[in-house]
């Protein structure tokens, strides 16, 4: 499973919906959508600043994560940004790989 951080910024209409439904109902709706794609909600936090909501999820594959992102963004209620979270072990494995690359002008 891929672990992802999803940040969301509510539109005016999305904020009105959040005020009407409350955070618990939105969490339940988000969790249902994620589970329907075979994923798992790890955590959800509301905030203010650059993002209104931070969600950590596990998704079974990239296409499931993309499907979720597309549907949520298409709703017009919130703009989401999905960021893959990479483990320390994955970084270690990447550091050990040999890459044949030459910088421009080098």
C-alpha positions in Angstrom: 0.0 0.0 0.0 1.1 3.5 -0.7 0.9 6.1 2.1 -0.2 9.5 1.0 -0.7 13.0 2.5 -3.7 14.7 1.0 -4.0 18.4 1.7 -7.3 20.2 1.0 -8.4 23.8 0.6 -12.1 24.3 0.8 -13.9 26.6 -1.7 -16.6 28.9 -0.3 -19.3 26.3 -1.1 -17.2 23.6 0.5 -16.8 25.6 3.6 -20.5 26.2 3.8 -21.0 22.4 3.5 -18.5 21.8 6.3 -20.2 24.3 8.6 -23.6 22.6 7.9 -22.4 19.0 8.3 -19.5 19.4 10.8 -16.2 17.7 10.8 -17.4 14.3 12.0 -19.7 13.8 9.0 -17.1 15.0 6.6 -14.6 12.5 8.1 -17.2 9.7 7.7 -17.7 10.6 4.0 -14.0 10.8 3.3 -13.4 7.4 5.1 -16.2 5.8 3.1 -14.8 7.0 -0.2 -11.3 5.7 0.7 -12.5 2.3 2.0 -14.6 2.0 -1.2 -11.3 2.1 -3.2 -9.6 -0.5 -0.9 -7.8 2.1 1.1 -7.5 3.1 4.8 -7.9 6.4 6.5 -5.0 6.8 9.0 -5.8 10.4 10.2 -7.6 13.6 9.4 -6.9 17.0 10.9 -8.5 20.3 10.2 -6.3 23.4 10.2 -6.1 27.0 9.0 -3.4 28.5 6.9 -2.3 27.1 3.5 -4.6 24.1 3.9 -7.9 23.5 5.6 -7.5 19.8 6.0 -4.7 17.3 6.2 -5.5 13.6 5.6 -3.1 10.7 5.8 -4.2 7.6 3.9 -3.0 4.2 2.7 -4.1 3.4 -0.9 -3.6 0.0 -2.7 -2.3 1.6 -5.9 -1.7 4.8 -7.8 -4.8 4.6 -9.9 -7.0 4.3 -6.8 -5.3 7.4 -5.3 -5.8 9.2 -8.6 -9.4 8.2 -8.8 -10.0 9.7 -5.3 -8.2 12.9 -6.2 -10.1 13.4 -9.5 -13.5 12.8 -7.9 -12.8 15.1 -5.0 -11.4 17.9 -7.1 -14.3 17.5 -9.6 -16.8 18.1 -6.8 -15.8 21.8 -6.7 -16.1 21.9 -2.9 -12.4 21.4 -2.2 -9.1 21.5 -4.1 -6.8 18.6 -3.0 -3.1 18.0 -3.4 -1.8 14.5 -3.0 1.7 13.9 -1.8 3.3 10.5 -1.7 5.0 9.8 1.7 8.3 7.9 1.3 9.7 5.7 4.1 13.2 6.0 5.4 13.8 2.5 4.1 12.7 3.5 0.6 15.1 6.5 0.7 17.9 4.1 1.8 17.1 1.8 -1.2 17.1 4.7 -3.6 20.4 6.0 -2.3 22.0 2.6 -3.1 20.9 2.5 -6.7 23.4 3.4 -9.4 22.2 5.9 -11.9 24.1 6.7 -15.2 23.5 10.4 -15.5 25.4 13.4 -16.8 24.4 17.0 -15.9 24.0 19.4 -18.7 27.3 21.0 -19.7 29.3 18.6 -17.6 
